[in-house]
Amino acid sequence: MNLLNRRILTFALAALGGAAFLLLHLPLPMLLGPMLACLIAALAGAPLAGAGQFGIFMRTILGVAVGASITPGVLAELPEVAASLLFVPGFIGVIALVGYPLFRRVFGFDHATAWYGAMPGGLQDMLVFGEEAGGDIRALSLIHATRVLVIVTVAPLIMTAWWGVDLSQPPGTPMRATGAAEIALMVAAGLIGWKGAERLGIFGASILGPMVLTAALSLSGLITQRPPAEMIQAAQFFIGIAVGVKYAGITLRELRLHVTAGIVYALLLAWISLIFIEVIVHLRLAPGLDAFLAFLPGGQAEMVVIALIAGADLAYVVSHHLLRMIIVIVLGPVVGKVLGRRS
């Protein structure tokens, strides 16, 4: 089956998954529906394929949504976030101390795969670093995809049960309530911000570039609201596909070893996250829901989607995930090399 037909099949299955979630009134229907539908199809051996560059472009909508939320009032509150951000380096350190021995000693991965599998950074960045260090790219891809899958699937259940958050509601105002000129400006900000950040070699370019550019437009008053609900739902749809298709072509050995390792790791991460969340809430540095979303090491795009729909403090949530990514990307390769020499 050629690439086009594989993509048509993938989009059709994802649409069915989204429709099923909508009919059953399940949370995050346009994210979890496509994601789980593609996961099930991939495990069944279906020849799936991601959306390529268009799928990456759809992620820019999330960057625009975050950037549009940055107003002068939000900037004035950022100093209050600093105390909470101080916990992020320790959070990463604890994760490394638990994750690396787990993958190295328990599951028997080589040093590079164990180290970059344990690092809670962006999937693409960890694959690049892991490949350069001689790690197993397929194992890294499945471990991180499973981490994101487990966290993104479990988090909405906890949020609904504990905080009573309605995650089935539209993630914004309808498109008809947003001016065509402002929508065009949002699309342009997403595309230009993405490609500009990509050219500069900035990690997470598809989200961070649009976020920075849109923030500038928001602070100048040119953009006055977030992208309409339909655009954010479309972004969710393609992010769900991106996670699900990571399992295409999976073998029984990979399922038994790599996916199991990813599930065990995700559950350990959840316990570590809950400890830090409890500390943050106990010290009254943030409300429980904001701390929960800020210290869950899911994918950056996925956590932004959930924060948007839950009505959480986007500046707080994104700043913590951004700092986590920066620390992992800057220090991960350095510490990894030191550990590699010792091992």
PLY file of the C-alpha trace (Angstrom):
ply
format ascii 1.0
element vertex 343
property float x
property float y
property float z
element edge 342
property int vertex1
property int vertex2
end_header
0.00 0.00 0.00
1.44 3.38 -1.00
1.87 6.32 1.38
-1.27 8.16 0.25
-3.52 5.14 0.80
-1.94 4.48 4.19
-2.67 8.06 5.22
-6.26 7.85 3.97
-6.73 4.66 6.03
-5.15 6.31 9.07
-7.32 9.43 8.87
-10.47 7.33 8.39
-9.69 5.20 11.44
-8.85 8.30 13.47
-12.14 9.92 12.45
-14.03 6.82 13.56
-12.24 6.92 16.91
-13.12 10.59 17.40
-16.75 9.97 16.44
-17.00 7.04 18.88
-15.65 9.17 21.73
-18.10 11.95 20.87
-21.07 9.57 20.80
-20.04 8.04 24.13
-19.41 11.50 25.67
-15.88 10.52 26.65
-13.26 13.14 27.60
-10.97 14.73 25.01
-12.77 13.03 22.09
-10.68 14.62 19.33
-7.38 13.71 21.02
-7.96 10.37 22.75
-10.38 9.00 20.14
-7.97 9.20 17.18
-5.03 8.20 19.38
-6.60 5.01 20.70
-8.16 4.09 17.35
-4.76 4.33 15.65
-3.12 2.45 18.52
-5.56 -0.45 18.24
-5.23 -0.53 14.44
-1.43 -0.46 14.67
-1.38 -3.33 17.17
-3.65 -5.25 14.78
-1.08 -4.78 12.00
-2.78 -2.07 9.94
-0.41 -0.17 7.61
-0.72 3.30 9.15
1.14 6.52 8.32
1.38 9.92 9.99
0.43 13.23 8.41
4.01 14.34 7.75
4.70 18.07 7.53
0.99 18.93 7.59
0.68 17.18 10.93
3.56 19.27 12.27
1.91 22.43 10.91
-1.27 21.59 12.83
0.75 21.64 16.06
1.51 25.32 15.43
-2.10 26.07 16.38
-1.26 25.10 19.96
1.71 27.47 19.97
-0.58 30.23 18.71
-3.14 29.40 21.43
-0.52 29.68 24.17
0.95 32.87 22.70
-2.49 34.47 22.45
-2.95 33.80 26.18
0.11 35.87 27.08
-1.12 39.33 28.00
0.41 42.14 30.09
-1.53 40.80 33.08
-0.04 37.33 32.63
3.50 38.75 32.38
2.96 40.62 35.64
2.19 37.31 37.36
5.30 35.45 36.10
7.52 36.38 39.10
5.06 34.47 41.28
5.78 31.34 39.21
9.53 31.48 39.92
9.32 29.67 43.26
7.52 26.75 41.64
9.99 26.62 38.74
12.82 26.03 41.23
11.43 22.52 41.76
11.81 21.52 38.09
15.59 20.71 38.17
15.07 18.47 41.21
12.10 16.86 39.49
14.26 15.96 36.48
17.05 14.72 38.74
14.76 12.32 40.58
13.36 11.05 37.27
16.89 10.36 35.98
17.88 8.56 39.20
14.86 6.27 38.89
14.53 5.90 35.12
18.12 5.21 34.07
18.70 2.24 36.45
15.26 0.89 35.52
16.07 0.73 31.80
19.73 -0.24 32.29
19.52 -2.86 35.03
15.95 -4.16 34.93
15.22 -4.11 31.19
18.81 -4.53 29.99
19.03 -1.66 27.49
22.40 -0.27 26.45
23.63 2.97 28.04
22.44 5.38 25.33
18.97 3.83 25.05
18.56 3.69 28.83
19.67 7.30 29.33
17.66 8.94 26.57
14.70 6.69 27.30
14.71 8.01 30.87
15.05 11.67 29.91
11.61 13.38 30.03
12.24 15.57 26.99
10.61 15.94 23.62
10.36 12.76 21.55
12.14 14.11 18.48
14.98 15.64 20.49
15.56 12.44 22.46
15.57 10.39 19.25
18.19 12.68 17.69
20.43 12.60 20.77
19.89 8.87 21.23
20.80 8.09 17.62
23.97 10.20 17.83
24.95 8.31 21.00
24.35 4.91 19.35
21.04 4.09 21.01
18.17 1.95 19.71
15.89 4.42 17.89
12.93 2.07 17.65
13.11 1.31 21.39
13.35 5.03 22.23
10.40 5.84 19.99
8.18 3.19 21.59
9.25 4.02 25.16
8.51 7.73 24.81
5.32 7.14 22.80
4.12 4.80 25.56
5.03 7.34 28.25
2.94 9.98 26.50
0.11 7.54 25.75
-0.23 6.38 29.36
-0.01 9.86 30.89
-2.35 11.49 28.38
-4.89 8.67 28.79
-4.83 8.54 32.60
-4.59 12.28 33.30
-8.12 13.14 32.03
-9.60 10.37 34.15
-7.94 11.78 37.28
-8.94 15.35 36.40
-12.55 14.36 35.87
-12.77 12.29 39.05
-10.82 14.61 41.37
-11.57 18.12 40.11
-14.75 17.47 38.18
-13.28 19.04 35.03
-15.48 18.75 31.94
-13.05 17.73 29.19
-15.77 17.20 26.60
-16.49 20.90 26.24
-15.33 22.89 23.17
-11.78 24.25 23.64
-12.73 27.81 22.68
-15.20 30.04 20.88
-16.63 28.92 17.51
-14.96 30.05 14.31
-17.94 32.19 13.32
-17.26 34.39 16.36
-13.69 35.10 15.23
-12.91 37.58 12.49
-11.46 36.21 9.23
-8.57 38.69 9.38
-7.56 37.55 12.86
-7.76 33.88 11.84
-5.52 34.62 8.85
-3.07 36.39 11.17
-3.04 33.38 13.50
-2.32 31.00 10.62
0.47 33.27 9.36
1.95 33.57 12.87
1.92 29.79 13.19
3.62 29.16 9.87
6.19 31.97 10.08
6.95 31.26 13.74
7.43 27.56 13.06
9.70 27.94 10.05
11.63 30.81 11.63
12.32 28.82 14.79
13.19 25.76 12.71
15.76 27.75 10.73
17.29 28.97 14.00
17.55 25.38 15.22
15.22 25.94 18.19
13.86 22.75 19.78
10.08 22.31 19.68
10.01 24.79 16.79
6.44 24.00 15.76
5.11 25.17 19.15
7.70 27.55 20.58
8.17 29.63 17.40
4.44 30.33 16.94
4.09 30.90 20.68
6.75 33.64 20.79
5.53 35.37 17.63
1.88 35.23 18.68
2.75 36.50 22.16
4.31 39.57 20.55
1.17 40.08 18.46
-1.03 39.58 21.52
0.93 42.09 23.61
0.68 44.59 20.76
-3.08 44.10 20.53
-3.14 42.64 17.00
-4.38 39.27 18.24
-7.07 39.51 20.90
-8.24 35.91 21.38
-7.17 32.29 21.09
-7.72 30.25 17.92
-11.34 29.12 17.51
-12.48 25.76 18.82
-12.50 24.11 15.39
-8.80 24.87 14.85
-7.79 23.52 18.26
-9.89 20.40 17.72
-8.17 19.83 14.38
-4.79 20.15 16.11
-5.90 17.56 18.69
-6.92 15.19 15.90
-3.48 15.19 14.29
-1.63 14.98 17.60
-3.69 11.90 18.46
-2.73 10.35 15.13
0.95 11.15 15.69
1.01 9.22 18.98
-0.99 6.25 17.71
0.97 5.61 14.51
4.23 5.29 16.47
3.12 1.69 17.09
2.76 0.80 13.40
4.69 -2.33 12.49
5.28 -3.29 16.13
6.53 -6.83 16.78
5.70 -9.16 19.65
9.20 -8.69 21.09
8.86 -4.90 20.96
5.46 -5.12 22.60
6.79 -7.36 25.35
10.01 -5.41 26.03
9.80 -1.81 24.83
6.13 -1.13 25.50
6.25 -2.88 28.87
9.27 -0.77 29.80
7.40 2.35 28.74
4.33 1.46 30.82
6.36 0.68 33.95
8.34 3.90 33.48
5.17 5.98 32.98
3.65 4.62 36.18
6.83 5.42 38.13
6.82 8.92 36.63
3.24 9.36 37.76
4.19 8.59 41.37
7.18 10.96 41.23
4.96 13.65 39.73
2.32 13.21 42.43
4.94 13.73 45.16
6.10 17.00 43.61
2.51 18.09 42.97
1.65 17.50 46.62
4.66 19.59 47.71
3.73 22.45 45.36
0.12 22.47 46.57
1.14 22.14 50.23
3.42 25.17 49.88
0.55 27.03 48.16
2.68 27.78 45.11
-0.12 26.85 42.70
-3.67 25.41 42.62
-3.84 21.64 42.42
-5.01 21.45 38.80
-2.28 23.78 37.52
0.44 21.92 39.46
-0.93 18.60 38.18
-0.67 19.66 34.54
2.71 21.38 35.02
4.47 18.41 36.63
3.07 15.59 34.52
5.83 14.76 31.99
3.58 14.04 29.05
4.25 15.42 25.59
4.40 19.20 25.39
1.67 19.43 22.74
-0.58 16.95 24.52
-0.32 18.74 27.87
-1.03 22.10 26.21
-4.21 20.64 24.68
-5.40 19.34 28.06
-4.54 22.62 29.80
-6.44 24.58 27.17
-9.61 22.54 27.53
-9.38 22.33 31.32
-9.10 26.11 31.61
-5.81 25.88 33.51
-3.26 28.70 33.83
-1.45 28.30 30.51
1.46 30.55 31.41
2.13 28.50 34.55
1.78 25.11 32.84
3.78 25.97 29.71
6.62 27.67 31.63
7.23 24.49 33.64
7.21 22.23 30.59
9.44 24.67 28.72
12.00 24.75 31.54
11.92 20.94 31.72
12.65 20.71 27.99
15.48 23.26 28.18
17.20 21.50 31.08
16.91 18.07 29.46
18.14 19.28 26.06
21.04 21.31 27.46
22.25 18.99 30.20
21.02 15.59 28.98
23.77 14.97 26.41
26.49 16.27 28.78
25.48 14.05 31.71
24.86 11.16 29.32
28.43 11.31 28.03
29.84 11.38 31.56
27.76 8.36 32.56
28.74 6.61 29.34
32.46 6.92 30.13
31.94 5.56 33.63
29.88 2.63 32.43
0 1
1 2
2 3
3 4
4 5
5 6
6 7
7 8
8 9
9 10
10 11
11 12
12 13
13 14
14 15
15 16
16 17
17 18
18 19
19 20
20 21
21 22
22 23
23 24
24 25
25 26
26 27
27 28
28 29
29 30
30 31
31 32
32 33
33 34
34 35
35 36
36 37
37 38
38 39
39 40
40 41
41 42
42 43
43 44
44 45
45 46
46 47
47 48
48 49
49 50
50 51
51 52
52 53
53 54
54 55
55 56
56 57
57 58
58 59
59 60
60 61
61 62
62 63
63 64
64 65
65 66
66 67
67 68
68 69
69 70
70 71
71 72
72 73
73 74
74 75
75 76
76 77
77 78
78 79
79 80
80 81
81 82
82 83
83 84
84 85
85 86
86 87
87 88
88 89
89 90
90 91
91 92
92 93
93 94
94 95
95 96
96 97
97 98
98 99
99 100
100 101
101 102
102 103
103 104
104 105
105 106
106 107
107 108
108 109
109 110
110 111
111 112
112 113
113 114
114 115
115 116
116 117
117 118
118 119
119 120
120 121
121 122
122 123
123 124
124 125
125 126
126 127
127 128
128 129
129 130
130 131
131 132
132 133
133 134
134 135
135 136
136 137
137 138
138 139
139 140
140 141
141 142
142 143
143 144
144 145
145 146
146 147
147 148
148 149
149 150
150 151
151 152
152 153
153 154
154 155
155 156
156 157
157 158
158 159
159 160
160 161
161 162
162 163
163 164
164 165
165 166
166 167
167 168
168 169
169 170
170 171
171 172
172 173
173 174
174 175
175 176
176 177
177 178
178 179
179 180
180 181
181 182
182 183
183 184
184 185
185 186
186 187
187 188
188 189
189 190
190 191
191 192
192 193
193 194
194 195
195 196
196 197
197 198
198 199
199 200
200 201
201 202
202 203
203 204
204 205
205 206
206 207
207 208
208 209
209 210
210 211
211 212
212 213
213 214
214 215
215 216
216 217
217 218
218 219
219 220
220 221
221 222
222 223
223 224
224 225
225 226
226 227
227 228
228 229
229 230
230 231
231 232
232 233
233 234
234 235
235 236
236 237
237 238
238 239
239 240
240 241
241 242
242 243
243 244
244 245
245 246
246 247
247 248
248 249
249 250
250 251
251 252
252 253
253 254
254 255
255 256
256 257
257 258
258 259
259 260
260 261
261 262
262 263
263 264
264 265
265 266
266 267
267 268
268 269
269 270
270 271
271 272
272 273
273 274
274 275
275 276
276 277
277 278
278 279
279 280
280 281
281 282
282 283
283 284
284 285
285 286
286 287
287 288
288 289
289 290
290 291
291 292
292 293
293 294
294 295
295 296
296 297
297 298
298 299
299 300
300 301
301 302
302 303
303 304
304 305
305 306
306 307
307 308
308 309
309 310
310 311
311 312
312 313
313 314
314 315
315 316
316 317
317 318
318 319
319 320
320 321
321 322
322 323
323 324
324 325
325 326
326 327
327 328
328 329
329 330
330 331
331 332
332 333
333 334
334 335
335 336
336 337
337 338
338 339
339 340
340 341
341 342
